[in-house]
């Protein structure tokens, strides 16, 4: 069981949470619950937004926070460098950990910093986040920013792709714009991943992948790790969320005046009005619909799970935290998938792509 995208390191860095403590009621994730949910391999996202000063430095701080947890818990979780080490750790019934760098701005236009991330255990990099960087444009900017100086990968962007191929670092096309996506497909010599994306045909959000992109990833031998965020699974989520936020606009105004940022305001309101927030959540069956759509379009070999836990404010009903993964298995069984197919979806497909990128 592989989850390719979990944002708990942002929570530990920003809020002082400690991963090997009991964080129930505070986060989606802690070490004990990862084990309880049957997670064998967790890729921990290293994240900051495009406004962060010294993003490379912050990324290393987040990596330090996980390394400290690993040092205290060698009997439970171990950082692995490749698929061979990964399988050895899983056989010992421990969790295999890797990093995924979410946003190419964190390399600060320096290929040496990219290599440093690889040395520290980063096995994929998401080329952009919501923000573009100087060498790759994001989905958000390609959709909404009419004054972009360029679209897609620059020449330096293509160098980044080639260097990632050389290192054996997976190229992650989640968050990237359509032009960047096709530039990547035409540049890479290795299979790519979408570490936490869903299906545009089922939910028309610019972050989701259209049919041609899904087919291209399959042709490239890559994998799409389906995101659990309600806003990427159902078109109605954002409309309903907007109604909810308007209802509490007075609280929002007070918090804004007090200097609280957008995500902090949402976190506060979602925590305070839990019963109403519960009604915003979508059924688990919708997540399975996204998985099944990809399977029907290109086959069972090109889909997996990238939860985005602790980076999202709303997940499908029943999937309350990282202990919920067995419910996905159950739902896939109910839809008639056999053990071999479910093994591929839960992690086999991701591991195939990881191995295909390795240089040794």
Protein Blocks (a to p, Z undefined) as FASTA:
>chain_A
ZZfbdcklmmmmmnopafkbcfehkambdfklmmmnopabdcddddddfklghkllmmmm
mmmmmmmmmmmmmmlbccdfbfklmmmmmmnopacdddddehjklnnopaklmmmmmmno
pabdcfbdfbdcfkbccfklmmmmmkbfbgcjdfklmmmmmmmmmnopacdfehiafklm
mmmmmmpccdcddfbdcdfkloccfkbccfklmmmmmmnopacdddfbfklmpmklmmmm
mmmmmmmmmmmmmmmmnopafklmmmmmmmmmmmlmmmmpccfklmmmmmmmmmmmnojk
lgccdekpoiacbdcehilbfklmmmmmmmmmmnopafklmmmmnommmmmmmmmmpmZZ
